[in-house]
């Protein structure tokens, strides 16, 4: 009796192995639904991203082509135009000239850098934790890699996002020359919030604040003039 059971179990195992082998080969040869058969038109849901089964080479755009595509978009151009209108007021106030050296701290993708350059400012430096060449270089706004008194104007549209506002303000003041200005733009706020921000710039004198519209948002512009060290 035990002999018959042993023979039955062996046969059963052989059948199981055979079924498993056939199933494996079938799955190996069959293209999954997410694969595109050669010569067939791509399915709408597979246009982007492409299937992992598609071994065709990926087209990698060079940096200048990526930038041209980004900079030609309506959204980009509208933001640059908004920054251009914003900075024109500084020309009228005598705080900005084509010969000025400008620092844009936490410049994001570089809209303000492009706007200043298009206005004719020859020396514009944009920095951010993540670089966006050629407009923005990688640097920490809390620890700027520049000597003291280098810039005539320091600007940031993202001061409110600083992890350490005291350090951010101190670094901006350190790198802006005496008599130059530090300008920050924050969400529209009242006098109390403005005083709190101004107090962070301990080596500067408050020149004024104004509610403005920048990139379609209501903001408050705060201008401070860096004092001479004793």
C-alpha positions in Angstrom: 0.0 0.0 0.0 2.8 2.4 0.9 4.5 1.6 -2.3 1.4 2.7 -4.3 1.2 5.9 -2.4 4.8 6.7 -3.0 4.4 6.1 -6.8 1.3 8.3 -6.8 3.0 11.2 -5.0 6.0 11.0 -7.4 3.7 11.1 -10.4 1.8 14.0 -8.8 5.0 15.9 -8.3 6.1 15.3 -11.9 2.7 16.6 -13.1 3.0 19.7 -10.9 6.6 20.4 -12.2 5.4 20.0 -15.8 2.5 22.4 -15.3 4.7 24.9 -13.6 7.3 24.7 -16.4 4.6 25.2 -19.1 3.1 28.1 -17.2 6.5 29.8 -16.8 7.4 29.4 -20.5 3.9 30.8 -21.4 4.3 33.9 -19.2 7.9 34.4 -20.5 6.8 34.4 -24.1 3.7 36.4 -23.7 4.0 40.2 -23.8 2.1 41.9 -20.8 -0.6 44.4 -21.7 1.7 47.3 -20.7 4.1 46.4 -23.5 3.8 47.8 -27.0 4.1 45.3 -29.8 6.6 46.2 -32.5 5.0 48.3 -35.2 1.8 48.9 -33.4 0.6 52.4 -32.7 1.1 53.5 -29.0 -1.8 53.4 -26.7 -2.9 56.8 -25.4 -2.2 55.8 -21.8 1.3 54.6 -22.7 2.5 57.7 -24.5 4.1 59.0 -21.3 5.8 57.5 -19.4 6.8 54.7 -21.8 6.5 51.1 -20.6 9.5 49.5 -18.9 9.2 46.8 -21.6 10.1 49.3 -24.3 13.8 49.0 -24.8 14.1 51.9 -27.3 16.6 54.6 -26.4 15.3 57.6 -24.5 15.7 61.0 -26.0 17.7 63.2 -23.6 17.4 66.9 -24.4 20.5 69.0 -23.8 20.3 71.7 -21.2 20.0 74.6 -23.6 17.0 73.0 -25.3 15.3 72.3 -22.0 15.8 75.9 -21.0 14.6 77.2 -24.3 11.4 75.1 -23.9 10.9 76.4 -20.3 11.7 80.0 -21.0 9.4 80.2 -24.0 6.4 79.1 -22.0 3.7 81.7 -21.2 3.9 81.1 -17.5 7.7 81.7 -17.4 7.4 84.9 -19.5 4.6 86.3 -17.4 6.6 85.8 -14.2 9.7 87.4 -15.8 7.6 90.4 -17.0 6.1 90.8 -13.5 9.6 90.9 -12.0 10.8 93.4 -14.6 7.9 95.8 -13.7 8.8 95.3 -10.0 12.5 96.2 -10.5 11.8 99.2 -12.7 10.7 101.1 -9.6 14.2 100.7 -8.1 15.7 102.5 -11.1 13.3 105.4 -10.4 14.3 105.4 -6.7 18.0 105.5 -7.6 18.6 102.2 -5.8 19.4 100.2 -9.0 21.6 100.9 -12.0 22.9 98.9 -14.9 26.3 98.9 -13.2 24.9 97.6 -9.9 26.0 94.2 -8.5 22.8 92.3 -7.5 22.4 89.2 -5.4 19.2 87.2 -5.7 19.0 84.9 -2.7 16.8 81.8 -2.8 16.1 82.6 -6.5 14.2 79.5 -7.3 14.3 78.8 -11.1 15.7 82.3 -11.8 12.8 84.5 -12.9 14.2 87.6 -11.1 17.7 86.9 -12.5 16.4 86.9 -16.1 14.3 90.0 -15.4 17.2 92.0 -14.1 19.5 90.9 -16.9 16.9 91.8 -19.5 16.6 95.3 -17.9 20.3 95.8 -18.5 21.9 94.9 -15.1 25.2 93.4 -16.1 26.2 91.7 -12.8 23.4 89.5 -11.4 24.1 86.6 -9.1 21.3 84.1 -8.4 21.7 81.4 -5.7 19.6 78.6 -4.5 20.1 75.2 -2.6 19.3 73.5 -6.0 21.0 75.1 -9.0 19.2 76.0 -12.2 21.9 76.7 -14.7 22.8 79.1 -16.2 20.6 81.5 -14.2 21.0 80.2 -10.6 24.0 78.6 -8.9 24.0 76.3 -6.0 24.7 77.9 -2.6 23.3 78.1 0.9 21.6 81.5 1.5 22.4 81.0 5.2 26.1 80.7 4.4 26.9 82.7 1.3 30.2 81.9 -0.4 31.0 85.6 -1.0 33.3 88.2 0.6 31.9 91.1 2.6 30.5 94.2 0.9 30.4 92.6 -2.6 26.9 93.6 -3.8 25.0 96.8 -4.2 21.6 95.3 -3.7 20.4 92.0 -2.1 17.0 90.7 -3.0 14.9 87.7 -2.0 11.3 86.9 -2.8 11.5 83.8 -0.6 12.7 85.3 2.7 9.6 84.0 4.6 10.7 80.4 3.7 14.1 80.7 5.3 14.9 78.0 7.8 16.9 80.4 9.9 15.7 84.0 9.2 18.3 85.6 11.5 21.1 83.9 9.7 19.6 84.6 6.3 19.3 88.3 7.0 22.8 88.5 8.5 24.4 86.9 5.4 22.5 89.3 3.1 23.7 92.3 5.1 27.3 91.0 5.3 27.6 90.7 1.5 25.8 94.0 0.7 28.1 97.0 0.9 27.4 99.9 3.3 25.0 102.2 1.6 23.5 99.4 -0.5 20.0 98.0 0.1 18.5 94.7 1.2 15.0 94.1 -0.3 12.7 91.3 0.7 9.2 90.5 -0.5 6.8 88.5 1.7 3.1 87.7 1.7 1.1 90.9 2.3 1.3 91.8 5.9 0.7 94.6 8.4 3.0 97.0 10.4 3.7 94.5 13.2 4.9 91.8 10.9 7.0 94.3 9.0 8.7 95.5 12.2 9.5 91.9 13.1 11.2 91.4 9.7 13.1 94.7 9.9 14.4 93.8 13.3 16.1 90.8 11.8 18.3 93.2 9.7 20.1 94.6 12.7 22.7 96.4 10.6 20.3 98.2 8.3 18.0 101.2 8.5 14.3 100.8 7.4 13.6 102.8 4.3 10.0 101.8 3.6 7.4 99.1 2.9 4.8 98.9 0.2 2.1 96.5 -0.8 2.7 95.3 -4.4 1.5 92.7 -6.8 4.2 90.3 -7.9 3.6 87.3 -10.2 -0.1 87.7 -9.6 0.2 87.6 -5.8 -0.4 90.3 -3.3 2.9 90.9 -1.5 4.6 93.4 0.8 8.0 94.9 -0.4 10.4 95.9 2.4 13.5 98.0 1.7 16.4 98.5 4.2 19.6 100.4 3.7 22.8 98.8 5.1 24.5 101.0 7.6 28.3 101.6 7.9 30.0 99.5 10.5 31.5 101.6 13.4 
